[in-house]
Amino acid sequence: MKKEILDLWPEMEWIKDETLREQTARTWELALEKSVLTADDLRRIPFTLLCGPDLKVTFMEHKRSVVHIARDAGNTINGMYNGELTVDMDVLLSGAILADVGKLLEYELDASGTAVQGSYGKYLRHPFSGVSLAEACGCPPEVCHIIATHAGEGNLVKRTTEAYVVHHADFMTFLPFKERLKV
């Protein structure tokens, strides 16, 4: 695993299955190779283009918070429900880390270095491009399912427990920014 990816994603070490950890890291490496964005850009640009240019929460701050929230929820689910509802933590963590990897193809930088939606992003949203990147790196269908269903597109299909956890972790840390009351 490249140091650049581990620096972006120290949470990658939480994935116990070495093969899945490598597939997850390779997906991020491929996305960065195909993107105009750099790892430093991800630490600087806002996590969404839907909340206006003044949003100060960066792409990586948001993405890492989603992974932490998903992990905590998965551990709680696994500790309760007498085994009737379980979470595969490696699948959950990989899916949470990869949920927005497709945004690297969706965004471009304008002349001033501001992140904007690029032409690719006008035609293919990040759940689609994210699955494509993950499949190219050998990620299993359980992880690709999380990437595909973490956003609104997932409302049209049945989600796994892991996909529900990532979806809600993502939206509970996005919607308050998008829809918060301004008093």
N, C-alpha and C positions, 0 to 999 in steps of 0.2 A: 504494500500500500504506500502510495506516495505521501511524503511528509506534508505536502500542501493540503491534501485531503484530510489527513488526521488533524492538522492544525485547524481546519474549518470545522471538523466533526470529531471532537474527542469522544463523543457518544458512540462512535462506530465501534469502540472497544467493548461496548455492552453486548454486542451481538456475539453469542458464544460459538455459533457454528462458523468455523473458519471460511468455508466455501461461500456461505451467504455473505459474510463480512466482506470478502474479496469482491464478490459480484456487486455488492452495494457500492463499494469504493470505486470499482471500475466504471460503474454507471456515472458517478460524479466526475470522474476523470474524462470520460467520453463527452459529457455535457460541456465541460469547460473547454475541451478541444474544439467543439463545434460552435461555441458561443463567442460573441464579441466581448462578453463580460469576463473579468478576472476574479480570482478569489478576493482580492482587495475591493473590487466593486461590490461584491456581495456583502461585505462588511460596512458598506457606505450607503448603498441605494435603499430606498424605502421598500418594505416587504410587499406592498401592493400599490398599484397605480390608481386604485379606485377611491382613495381617501385624500387625494390632492397632494400638491408638492410640499406641503409643510409637515408631513408626517415624519417624525424623527425615529421611529422604530425601524431598524434595518432589517433587511432580508434575513440575515443570519440570526439576529436576535429573535425574530419571530419563529423561524424554522426550528431553532434549538429549543425554544420554549415549548413548541408543539411536541417535540420528542420527549421532553421531560414530563410534561403533563400526561402524555400517552403512556409512558412507562409507569408513572405513579398509578394511573387508573388501571392498567393491566395487572400490576402487582396487587392492587386492592381486590379486583375481580377474582384473581387466582386465590386469594386468601379467604374468600367468602363463597357462598353459594354451594358449599359441600360438593364441589366438583361438577355441579350441574351446568355451570357456565365457566368455560376456561378460555384463556388467552395464550396463544403461542407467542412468547415474548420475543423470540428472534424474528419472526415474521412481522410482528407489530413494530419492532424497532426499525427494521429495514424499511418497511412501508412508510413509517413516519419520516425517516431520514430522506426517502426518495419522493415523497408526495409532491413536492414542488420542483423537482429537478428539471422538469420540462420548461419551467419559466426561463431557464437560461437560453432557450431558443426563442422564446416569446418576446423577450426584451431586446432593445437596442439602446445605444447611448446617442443623444443628440450632440450637436456641436459644443454645447456647454458641459457635457458629461452627465446630463440628467437622463435617467432611465425613462424610456418611452416604449410603447408597444410598437414592435417592428412589423414588417409585412408578413412574416411567417406567423406571428401571433394573431394577426387579423383572421387567418384562415384555420389555424389549429391551436386550440387551447392546450395548456400545459398538461392536463391529464392524458391527452392523446400522445403528445410528443414524449412525455415521461414514460409511458408504457413502451413506446418504441425504443427509447434509449435503454430501458431496463431489460427488455427482451434481447436486445443486441448483446447485452453483457451476461446473459444466461440466468437472470433472476427468475425464480419460480413463479408460477401463475398466482399463488396466494399473495405474493408481494405485488405483482402487477395489478391484481384486483384492487388492492388498497390505493395504488396510484390512480387507477381509473375511476374509482368511486369516492375519492375523498372530497370532491367538489360537487357542485349541483348536478353534474351529469350522473352521479351515483344515485340520485333520487329515482331513477328509472329502473333500477335493478335491485335485487336482494343483496344486502351487504353481509359479509362475515362479521363476527364479533370484533375482530381486529380492525376491520374497515370502519365500523361504527365508532370505535374508540378514536381512531385517527381523524375521522370526519368531525367529530364533536370537539376534539382538542383543537383542531384547526379553526373551526367556526367560532368557538367560544373566545378565541383570541384574535378574531378578525371582526366579527359583527359589532362588538362594542366600539371599535374605532370607526366603523362605517356608519353606524346608526345611533351613536350616542346622543343623548340630549345635550343641547348646548344651552346652559342656563346663564 
